[in-house]
Amino acid sequence: MLIKIARPSDCKASDITPEGIYLSRRTMLGASLAGAAVAALPGVALGAEPSRYADVEPGAAPGWFKDKLGATRWGAVTVENEAITPFKDATHYNNFYEFGTDKGDPAANAGSLKTEPWSLVVDGEVAKPGRYALEDFVKPYQLEERIYRLRCVEAWSMVIPWLGFSLAQVLKQVEPTSKARYLRFETLQDPKVMPGQRSSFALIDWPYVEGLRLDEAMNPLAILAVGMYGRELPNQNGAPLRLIVPWKYGFKSIKSIVRISLVAEQPQTTWERLAPTEYGFYANVNPTVDHPRWTQARERRLPSGLFSPNVRDTLMFNGYGDEVASLYSDLDLRKNY
Ligand code: MTE
């Protein structure tokens, strides 16, 4: 991310697929997110048949995930009139530096990551800290399908159907103390299976760390995802548990989380530490504040190729301004990029 600027040639012309094929039925139904009351959206079918996506490769879902699928709220949040990115692009054009810096590296190398068993620590300023087996951690929560735009700071974007649950529900469960003002997230650190962490060229000080303000984390759009395209997360997309904050640049959406800490001070995050003039703590999608080395006014929507770059205007807060702009009414977004 730091060193590479995405070029149209990164995608082969053969990757281009007619957009209409990937329009999901529910996307066209257009139950868009109006207001922040996600849980109260009309037209949400409880336990309905899973959405079907054209090209999904089946995974080997753990038992707890299969059990949860039956009660999933399909299409709980959608994006109107925008094609869902083909599964192949969403799973073979990735950023997951623990597995390499090229877009194809995570798909090629992340198979070595063992996601079962997986444990997660919630600690810091909470009344109920704990170490959980993943299946116990997710047990209280109903899965929802959330179709969100994902906008990378490198100026490419996708539309992805995630399966997850709101971070706010988790926070209510663990009860932040009055001192808690931020969340700090940490990815697994295991150089044995993560070649990027063994590389002597790596600039990142592992583990990968991200953070949110507590009120951002409480916003109904912020979710912890365990699946995508109706199946469990592929390893390269951050299995078994990742953050999704759709109004922020993709680097905030940290993958393969092992620790969530509630803290009093703003945590230092991976990209901010590495290049503070290029990547900030907030990282809200903002077409009016350019990256020092490229414009943020436009983006390439994948699939994108040399002859069909599929460029579109970037939307303020990635199109989620109605839901999140009030979080930043006191903030100069030019300084707090
Ligand atoms: N999380 C970890 N642990 N390591 C990473 O390198 N890359 C980030 C984010 N989360 C990254 C990460 C970046 S830059 C982006 S754009 C998104 O993951 C990409 O998510 P995707 O590969 O599922 O599209």
Boltz pocket constraint, residues with backbone or C-beta under 6 A from the ligand:
constraints:
  - pocket:
      binder: B
      contacts: [[A, 1], [A, 90], [A, 93], [A, 94], [A, 95], [A, 96], [A, 97], [A, 98], [A, 150], [A, 151], [A, 152], [A, 153], [A, 187], [A, 208], [A, 236], [A, 237], [A, 238], [A, 249], [A, 250], [A, 251], [A, 252], [A, 253], [A, 254], [A, 255], [A, 256]]
      max_distance: 6.0
